[in-house]
Amino acid sequence: METTVHRKIDDTLARAIRAGRLAALAALAVALLVTAPALAADQAEGGGGSPVRYQVAFEGVEDKRLLDLLRSVSRTVELRDKPPASLFLLRGRARSDLKKLKDAMASRGYFAAKADFSVDEGASPVAVTFKVDPGGAFLLKWVDVELPEGGELVNFTLPEAGELGLSLDAPAVSKDIVDAQEKLVMVFKNKGRPFARLVRRKAVADFRELTLHVTYIVDPGPRAVFGPTVFTGLKTVEEGLVAPLVPWREGEEYSQEKVDLLRRRLTDLGLFAKASVAPRRDLEDRDKAVIEAGLTERKHRTFKGGVTYNTDDGPGARVFWEHRNLFGRGERLRLQASASPVNKFFEAKFEQPFFLDRNQRLLAGFKAADENTDAYHGQNVTAEVKVTRKLGDRFSAEAGAGWRSSLVYDDAANPDVSDTRYNLASVLLGLSADTRDDPLDATRGWLLSLGVMPHFGVRGESLNFVKASVSGAHYLNILEKPSVVLASRVCVGSLSGVGASKLVPPDVRFYAGGSGSIRGYAYQKAGPLRGDKPLGGRSLFDFSAELRLRLTELFGLVFFLDGGNAYETEYPDPGKGILAGVGTGVRLFTPIGPFRVDVATPLYRRKDVDDAFQLYISLGQAF
């Protein structure tokens, strides 16, 4: 009899966890739970007879979160806009919901819940009322972890409820109970038991006391230490690159966390299409687990191109070529060229991973540009070398040196001067922190960066100044389905050590306005002007907020507000004016990132300067 009770409660837990996932996955989960007869009935509802329009209500539920859960799993609620052809089919639709409603309530600990429905044919529209009695919530009273009878004992204390994410004397939430078994097995795998597995989960309910007793029985498997690590599938990548990534030494106690860490490190290299890391089933010398890392190299060369269009700076095109394994040890070389009416450049970047240390990278770059904007016309060449170092999983720092040589033909801030040469050496210092889930299309997390660049005049020039900036972006996932993300960013910059911005090369000053800044205002024109010519500034303050709605897998909408200004003062002074623009856009999601089209209008339109709107077409999110 007890075995039957165990089976019934475990079956209820299984159904409840499916119902709990329904709430998170909404329509997808509903589709998975719909039975074949219900589908057949709905297919028949499309033809014959007048549709029976109806309304849905729930009685007996005071908890709003529980009510929201019940509504999310109800097919009757989901299909209100698709009325059936008869009352008979409507009743069948409601009847098919009863089991799902009970399972959903069980997922929150209401294992004795009851559900029924009634149909009021005289109401207009017809009223479907679900009468629900959740009963009392069962409390999780005991959680036991046991080993199989006659099995090998372990050399550590078996975990208790709190270590598994379970709270005693709290509602017995099915999802938490099922999730706990994965955590439990992982405890064993992190303590030298690579082949631990759950043998059985028992759940015994006391319907008089409304309590639940859960027992997990775990087979720990043999104890093991780390043996040799074998890499398979390498073709052009040298084993000397990947071997130092192993985070353990032979003879150490086996830990699944370290095995997973190696897999992440291999994936982060960007050299492999697939990376799997797991212990072989057969142990060497009775207790050594041989770790096999199976690798599939991805193509190491990429050639891509793209086009852009902005009303302020016209059409543009960009191409790049990248090699991600230049000499067999993960070296990257990226060549890129871009052309538009206001900016043409060629750029080369080289990256050497594990430079002197596994946490360091050597970066070298060269860029030659010809810029012809309303602010200035000139050519410049930049070269820099820097080392970046990871400071944990989220933080990194960088330091290096750079050189910049410019020839400025025309400068709106210095109209009486032409053909001016600038030669500057610089020191590059930076800190950053990044918790974003996806650098190309983040939905959660944040990004912070701080950069300080002292510049020094060379070849007889006495121009010395410091350019500093701090920026941050935050991404908040408001709703999972449809995906709704609130994205925001802010940037503050300053040039110190000079008395006026016109003393600084125009291609180094701060500007605001354009696709990557304050949308709605033309490129570089959200700042000091002489007539309609932007002069640039010694400081910058700008910000953006976007509401991103992903309506389908391929299509999304964006609503945004941008604001800020460039200032002549050394530090930003918002009291001297803030320019703001608002707009909307569409996103088409592709394998290489979102394709965006934005339209923005300035809120503070300046006569003979600002157009009524600006159009931006490019690849990637605005930030």
Residue pairs with C-beta under 8 A, 6 or more apart in sequence:
2 204
5 204
5 205
6 202
6 203
6 204
9 111
9 203
9 204
9 205
9 212
10 201
10 202
10 203
12 103
12 106
12 111
12 174
12 203
13 106
13 174
13 177
13 178
13 201
13 203
14 178
15 99
15 103
15 106
16 103
16 104
16 106
16 107
16 108
16 174
16 175
17 107
17 174
17 175
17 177
17 178
18 29
18 33
18 103
19 69
19 73
19 100
19 103
19 104
19 106
19 107
19 174
20 104
20 107
20 108
20 173
20 174
20 175
21 29
21 175
22 29
22 30
22 33
22 69
22 72
22 73
22 100
22 104
23 29
23 68
23 69
23 72
23 73
23 104
23 107
24 480
25 481
26 72
26 481
27 78
27 481
28 481
29 73
30 72
30 73
30 75
30 78
33 73
33 100
34 75
34 96
35 96
37 96
38 75
38 92
38 93
38 96
41 84
41 89
41 92
41 93
42 79
42 82
42 84
42 93
44 85
44 89
45 82
45 83
45 84
45 85
45 89
46 85
47 85
48 85
49 85
49 86
50 85
51 83
51 84
51 85
52 83
52 84
52 85
52 86
52 87
52 89
52 90
52 126
53 83
53 125
53 126
54 80
54 83
54 90
54 125
54 126
54 127
54 128
55 80
55 123
55 125
55 126
55 127
55 128
56 71
56 74
56 76
56 77
56 80
56 128
56 129
56 130
57 127
57 128
57 129
57 130
58 67
58 70
58 71
58 129
58 130
58 132
59 129
59 130
59 131
59 132
60 131
60 132
60 133
60 134
61 67
61 70
61 132
61 134
63 134
66 105
66 108
66 134
69 104
69 107
69 108
70 101
70 104
70 105
70 130
70 132
71 77
73 97
73 100
73 101
73 103
73 104
74 97
74 100
74 101
74 130
75 93
75 96
75 97
75 100
76 93
76 94
76 97
76 128
76 130
79 93
83 90
84 90
84 93
87 119
87 121
87 126
90 119
90 126
90 128
91 119
94 117
94 119
94 128
94 130
95 117
97 115
97 117
97 130
98 115
98 116
98 117
101 113
101 115
101 130
101 132
102 113
102 114
102 115
105 113
105 115
105 132
105 134
106 113
106 174
107 173
107 174
107 175
108 137
108 171
108 173
108 174
109 137
109 138
109 139
109 140
109 171
109 172
109 173
109 174
109 212
110 134
110 135
110 136
110 137
110 138
111 138
111 172
111 205
111 207
111 212
112 135
112 136
112 138
112 207
112 210
113 132
113 133
113 134
113 135
114 132
114 133
114 135
115 130
115 131
115 132
115 133
116 130
116 131
117 128
117 129
117 130
117 131
118 128
118 129
118 131
119 126
119 127
119 128
119 129
120 126
120 127
120 129
135 210
136 210
137 171
137 172
137 210
138 171
138 172
138 205
138 210
138 211
138 212
139 169
139 170
139 171
139 172
139 210
139 211
139 212
140 161
140 166
140 167
140 168
140 169
140 170
140 171
140 172
140 177
140 211
140 212
140 214
141 168
141 169
141 206
141 209
141 211
141 212
141 213
142 168
142 211
142 213
142 214
143 160
143 161
143 164
143 166
143 168
143 180
143 213
143 214
143 215
143 216
144 213
144 214
144 215
144 216
145 158
145 159
145 160
145 184
145 215
145 216
145 218
146 215
146 216
146 217
146 218
147 153
147 154
147 158
147 217
147 218
147 219
147 220
148 199
148 217
148 219
151 219
151 220
152 220
152 222
152 223
154 188
154 191
154 193
154 220
154 223
155 223
156 191
159 184
159 187
161 167
161 168
163 183
163 187
164 180
164 183
164 184
164 187
165 176
165 179
165 180
165 183
166 176
166 177
166 180
166 214
172 212
172 214
177 201
177 203
177 214
180 216
181 198
181 201
181 216
184 198
184 216
184 218
185 196
185 197
185 198
185 218
186 256
188 196
188 218
188 220
188 221
189 196
189 254
189 255
189 256
190 255
190 256
190 257
191 253
191 255
192 223
192 224
192 225
192 253
192 254
192 255
193 220
193 221
193 222
193 223
193 224
193 254
194 221
194 224
194 254
194 256
194 279
194 289
195 221
195 222
195 279
195 281
196 218
196 219
196 220
196 221
197 218
197 219
197 221
198 216
198 217
198 218
198 219
199 217
199 218
199 219
200 216
200 217
201 214
201 215
201 216
201 217
202 214
202 215
202 217
203 212
203 213
203 214
203 215
204 212
204 213
204 214
204 215
205 211
205 212
205 213
206 212
206 213
222 283
222 287
223 287
224 254
224 279
224 283
224 287
224 288
224 289
225 250
225 251
225 252
225 253
225 254
225 287
225 288
225 289
226 248
226 249
226 250
226 251
226 252
226 253
226 254
226 258
226 288
226 289
226 291
227 250
227 283
227 284
227 285
227 288
227 289
227 290
227 291
228 250
228 284
228 288
228 290
228 291
229 243
229 246
229 290
229 291
229 292
229 293
230 290
230 291
230 292
230 293
231 239
231 242
231 243
231 293
231 295
232 292
232 293
232 294
232 295
233 294
233 295
233 296
233 297
234 242
234 295
234 297
235 297
236 297
236 300
236 325
236 328
237 271
237 272
237 295
237 297
237 325
237 328
237 329
237 330
238 328
238 329
240 329
241 269
241 328
241 329
241 330
241 353
241 354
242 266
242 269
242 293
242 295
244 354
244 358
245 262
245 265
245 266
245 358
246 262
247 258
247 261
247 262
247 265
248 255
248 258
250 288
254 279
254 289
259 277
259 278
259 279
259 291
260 277
262 277
262 291
262 293
263 275
263 276
263 277
263 293
266 272
266 275
266 277
266 293
266 295
267 275
269 330
269 353
270 298
270 324
271 297
271 298
271 300
271 324
271 325
271 330
272 295
272 296
272 297
272 298
273 296
273 297
273 298
274 294
274 295
274 296
275 293
275 294
275 295
275 296
276 293
276 294
277 291
277 292
277 293
277 294
278 291
278 292
279 289
279 290
279 291
279 292
280 289
280 290
280 291
280 292
282 290
283 289
283 290
284 290
298 324
300 323
300 324
300 325
301 321
301 322
301 323
301 324
302 320
302 321
302 322
302 324
303 319
303 320
303 321
303 322
304 319
304 320
304 592
305 317
305 318
305 319
305 320
306 317
306 318
306 319
306 618
306 619
307 315
307 316
307 317
307 318
308 315
308 316
308 317
308 318
308 340
308 515
308 617
308 618
308 619
309 315
309 316
309 615
309 616
309 617
309 618
310 316
310 514
310 515
310 523
310 614
310 615
310 616
310 617
310 618
311 522
311 611
311 613
311 614
311 615
311 616
312 513
312 514
312 515
312 522
312 523
312 525
312 614
313 340
313 341
313 342
313 343
313 373
313 514
313 523
314 340
314 341
314 342
315 340
315 341
316 338
316 339
316 340
316 341
316 343
317 338
317 339
317 340
318 336
318 337
318 338
318 339
319 336
319 337
319 338
320 334
320 335
320 336
320 337
321 334
321 335
321 336
322 332
322 333
322 334
322 335
323 332
323 333
323 334
324 330
324 332
325 331
325 332
326 332
326 333
329 353
329 354
330 353
330 354
331 350
331 351
331 352
331 353
332 349
332 350
332 351
333 348
333 349
333 350
334 347
334 348
334 349
334 350
334 351
335 346
335 347
335 348
336 346
336 347
336 348
336 349
337 345
337 346
337 347
338 344
338 345
341 372
342 371
342 372
342 373
342 523
343 369
343 370
343 371
343 372
343 373
344 369
344 370
344 371
345 367
345 368
345 369
345 370
346 367
346 368
346 369
347 365
347 366
347 367
347 368
348 365
348 366
348 367
349 363
349 364
349 365
350 363
350 364
350 365
351 361
351 362
351 363
352 361
352 362
352 363
353 361
354 360
354 361
355 361
355 362
355 387
357 389
359 389
359 390
360 387
360 388
360 389
360 390
361 387
361 388
361 389
362 385
362 386
362 387
363 384
363 385
363 386
363 387
363 388
363 398
363 400
364 384
364 385
365 382
365 383
365 384
365 385
366 381
366 382
366 383
367 381
367 382
367 383
368 379
368 380
368 381
368 382
369 379
369 380
369 381
369 382
370 378
370 379
371 377
371 378
371 379
371 380
371 507
373 523
373 524
373 534
374 412
374 522
374 523
374 524
374 525
374 532
374 533
374 534
375 411
375 412
375 413
375 506
375 511
375 524
375 533
375 534
375 535
375 536
376 408
376 409
376 410
376 411
376 412
376 413
376 506
376 507
377 408
377 409
377 410
378 406
378 407
378 408
378 409
378 410
378 411
378 506
378 507
379 406
379 407
380 404
380 405
380 406
380 407
380 507
381 404
381 405
381 406
382 402
382 403
382 404
383 402
383 403
384 400
384 401
384 402
384 403
384 426
384 428
385 400
385 401
385 402
386 398
386 399
386 400
386 401
386 402
386 428
387 398
387 399
387 400
388 396
388 397
388 398
389 396
389 397
389 398
390 396
391 397
394 433
394 434
394 435
395 431
395 432
395 433
396 431
396 432
396 433
396 434
397 430
397 431
397 432
398 428
398 429
398 430
398 431
398 432
399 427
399 428
399 429
399 430
400 427
400 428
401 425
401 426
401 427
401 428
402 425
402 426
402 427
402 428
402 453
403 423
403 424
403 425
403 426
404 422
404 423
404 424
404 426
404 455
404 505
404 508
405 421
405 422
405 423
405 424
406 421
406 422
406 423
406 424
406 505
406 507
407 419
407 420
407 421
408 418
408 419
408 420
408 421
408 422
408 505
408 506
408 507
409 418
409 419
410 418
411 417
411 418
411 420
411 502
411 506
412 506
412 530
412 533
412 534
412 535
413 501
413 502
413 506
413 509
413 530
413 535
413 536
414 420
414 502
415 530
422 457
422 461
422 463
422 505
423 457
423 458
423 459
423 461
424 455
424 456
424 457
424 458
424 461
424 463
424 505
424 508
425 455
425 456
425 458
426 453
426 454
426 455
426 456
427 453
427 454
428 451
428 453
429 451
429 452
429 453
430 449
430 450
430 451
430 452
431 449
431 450
432 447
432 448
432 449
432 450
433 446
433 447
433 448
433 449
434 445
434 446
434 447
434 448
435 445
435 446
435 447
436 442
436 444
436 445
436 446
436 447
436 475
437 443
437 444
437 445
437 475
440 593
440 594
440 620
440 621
441 589
441 593
441 594
441 621
442 473
442 475
442 485
442 487
442 621
443 475
443 477
443 483
443 485
444 475
444 476
444 477
444 485
445 474
445 475
446 472
446 473
446 474
446 475
447 472
447 473
448 470
448 471
448 472
449 470
449 471
449 472
450 468
450 469
450 470
451 468
451 469
451 470
452 466
452 467
452 468
453 466
453 467
453 468
454 464
454 465
454 466
455 463
455 464
455 465
455 466
455 467
455 508
456 464
457 463
457 464
463 498
463 503
463 504
464 497
465 495
465 496
465 497
465 498
465 504
466 495
466 496
466 497
467 493
467 494
467 495
467 508
468 493
468 494
468 496
469 491
469 492
469 493
469 494
469 540
470 491
470 492
470 493
471 489
471 490
471 491
471 492
472 489
472 490
472 491
473 487
473 488
473 489
473 623
474 487
474 488
474 489
475 485
475 486
475 487
476 485
476 486
476 487
477 483
477 484
477 485
478 484
478 485
478 486
482 549
482 550
482 551
483 548
483 549
483 550
483 556
484 547
484 548
484 549
484 550
485 546
485 547
485 548
485 550
486 545
486 546
486 547
486 548
487 544
487 545
487 546
487 548
487 621
487 623
488 543
488 544
488 545
488 546
489 543
489 544
489 623
490 541
490 542
490 543
491 540
491 541
491 542
491 543
491 564
492 539
492 540
492 541
492 572
493 510
493 539
493 540
493 541
493 572
494 538
494 539
494 540
494 570
494 571
494 572
495 501
495 504
495 508
495 509
495 510
495 538
495 539
495 570
496 538
496 570
498 504
498 538
500 538
500 568
501 509
501 528
501 535
501 536
501 537
501 538
501 568
502 535
504 536
504 538
506 536
509 535
509 536
509 537
509 538
509 566
510 527
510 536
510 537
510 538
510 539
510 540
510 566
511 517
511 524
511 526
511 527
511 534
511 536
511 537
511 540
511 566
512 518
512 521
512 524
512 526
512 527
512 540
512 542
512 564
512 565
512 566
512 579
513 521
513 522
513 523
513 524
513 525
513 526
513 527
513 534
513 579
514 521
514 522
514 523
514 524
515 523
515 598
515 616
515 618
515 622
516 622
516 623
517 526
517 542
517 562
517 564
518 526
518 542
518 544
518 562
518 563
518 564
518 579
518 580
518 581
519 560
519 562
519 581
519 583
519 598
519 600
519 614
519 616
519 622
520 562
520 580
520 581
520 582
520 583
520 600
520 601
520 602
520 603
520 610
520 613
520 614
521 579
521 581
521 602
521 610
521 614
522 609
522 610
522 611
522 614
524 534
524 536
525 532
525 534
525 609
525 610
526 542
526 564
526 565
526 566
526 579
527 534
527 535
527 536
527 537
527 565
527 566
527 567
528 534
528 535
528 536
528 537
528 566
528 567
528 568
529 535
529 609
532 608
532 609
535 568
536 566
537 566
537 567
537 568
537 569
538 567
538 568
538 569
538 570
539 566
539 567
539 569
539 570
539 571
539 572
539 573
540 564
540 565
540 566
540 567
540 572
541 564
541 565
541 567
541 572
541 574
542 562
542 563
542 564
542 565
543 562
543 563
543 564
544 560
544 561
544 562
544 563
544 622
544 623
545 560
545 561
546 558
546 559
546 560
546 622
546 623
547 558
547 559
547 560
548 556
548 557
548 558
548 587
548 621
549 556
549 557
549 558
550 556
550 587
550 589
551 557
553 589
554 588
554 589
555 586
555 587
555 588
555 589
556 586
556 587
556 589
556 594
557 584
557 585
557 586
557 587
558 584
558 585
558 586
558 587
558 596
558 598
559 583
559 584
560 582
560 583
560 584
560 585
560 598
560 600
560 622
561 580
561 581
561 582
562 580
562 581
562 582
562 600
563 578
563 579
563 580
563 581
564 578
564 579
565 572
565 574
565 576
565 577
565 578
565 579
567 573
567 576
569 576
579 602
579 603
579 604
580 602
580 603
580 604
581 600
581 601
581 602
581 603
581 614
582 600
582 601
582 603
583 598
583 599
583 600
583 601
583 613
584 598
584 599
585 596
585 597
585 598
585 599
585 616
586 596
586 597
587 594
587 595
587 596
587 621
588 594
588 595
588 596
589 595
592 619
593 619
593 620
593 621
594 619
594 620
594 621
595 618
595 619
596 616
596 617
596 618
596 619
596 620
596 621
596 622
597 615
597 616
597 617
598 615
598 616
598 617
598 622
599 613
599 614
599 615
599 616
600 613
600 614
600 616
601 612
601 613
601 614
602 610
605 612
